[in-house]
Amino acid sequence: MSKQTNNESGIVLVNKPRGLSSFSVVNIVKRVLGVKKAGHLGTLDMEAEGLLPITLNSATKLFDLFLNKDKTYTTKIKFGEKSDTFDLEGNIEKVDNKIITKEMLQKVLPSFIGEINQMPPNFSAKKINGVRAYELALKGEDFKLTPKKIKINDIKLIRQLDENFFELEINCSAGTYIRAIARDLAEVFSTYAVCYDIIRSKCGVFSINNAFTLENIKEGNFDIISPDTLFNFSKLYLDKILSEKLLNGAQIKVNQKDGDYRLYDEKFLGVGNVKNNILKLIIRLN
């Protein structure tokens, strides 16, 4: 591991701590590494923690490609308690005496698998006429959110921690609110629920097992994932003249089979597509 130069592009996997926004974490990494541009591949709530892939320099162009990849979370849910935010960022407003058993929970979990229309929490980053929903909620203003189609690929009970207290693992599509799953599970049992923690362990091909803390990054102990390793396409090498033409927007003639390719001259240029021996650049990453 070594500290990168400020013009290097790639992805750093960060283990985001609880209590910091994703935006704040990106800014910390950007400042520490001295890069011109940085972004992330999927927001985590303030009270959520875990895997946050951060893109550096030209790798920020991977946003659209990787943002919609499936995610995996673990969460601890306490039934019988109500918070306005559905997590511990809000205040516990109500408590009831309903007991949810392990057997009851295991019985209903399969019904949540598949595509569902999920209503986002009021305390979310969804925009209403250009304003974040959580900003309106904090002001006590009335507003309406609309359901969004999401997909839960798998949801399983890991263990029971205590009475009414369970740990779940959820694999789902991008844009899924784990807090909303807790809310909807509780509604099945006519009770409330609060997420005591939310940890993202996977984001597309990336795993928290390869992530670094902010302290690691400040000390220079981290790895940068090169963008070309994220694609399984064959490599196609171009001379300097052809690569310059391609990077300037031209389509060039090549003797290659139709398909997608990783493009190189002296360095990785990006991803291109060949059709009828004509190569065009799809994603520029140099």
Helices and strands as residue ranges (DSSP letters): E 10-16, H 22-33, E 38-40, E 49-56, G 57-62, H 63-66, E 71-79, E 81-83, E 92-95, H 102-108, G 109-112, E 114-118, E 127-128, E 131-132, H 133-138, E 148-162, E 165-172, H 178-188, E 193-203, E 206-207, G 208-210, H 214-218, G 227-230, E 234-237, H 240-247, E 252-253, E 259-264, E 268-275, E 278-284
